[in-house]
Amino acid sequence: MDGLRHAFGFLTILPVSSAGETPTSTARAWFPLVGLALGAALVGLDAAARVGLPQIVVGALLLSALLILTRALHTEGFLDCCDGLFGAYTAEDRLRILRDTHVGAFAVIGGAALIATKWSLLAGTPEEARIGLLLVFPCLSRFGMLLTMAAFPYARAQGVGSSLQRDGRWWHLAMGLVTTALASALFLGPGGLVLLAAGSVAALGLGCWIAGKLGGMTGDGYGTVNELGEVLALILGVALAPALPDLFDAPFW
């Protein structure tokens, strides 16, 4: 079960792996399950916070909890990608900027837009699918990361993400897909499978664009796929659930 331990240790603040321990490629098979666990934590916090707080405050608490539970790992990658992908014109310069510890204008603008969008979506998640959507959207986005790890090469010979991408097996992707599909169908009904299909297409498209800009994927690229995958899942859920409630008729409930 080292893969599961590495997945939780790498993607969350849980102290289940040793400091500096490099996650193996097996860990990525468990990424969607880690996302599901994060979603369960958000559902619990949401239930407690909504007892006496307005929705706008609850949305901020959910967003803050997600950032804390993940050490803002993926958000940091998104910020780096904003600077690297939009602040240079060659793959070499983009990769160099991704390693730069300074924060540029593109990161500030992109980060502000990301936080504002997520906050509003978490505050406005519809009652028709609120529990299911909060539970599943982190699972969907982490499957997107797994999908891009399987589909695109790594841009560097070394890096945090290279150990996850190297020596990947087909069953890693299959296991992640089964986990995500079951969770989506059980907790969101047919609508969950719609979100899974849309998120998969978007992840592959985004991964193709990032890999084209950098010559392959990086850890920051995976973080960007996750962050935008979360936003897409929330947008589609917020838009579709009130309009097509029967689509989100989950058998689990």
Beta strands, then each sheet from edge to edge (+ up, - down):
end
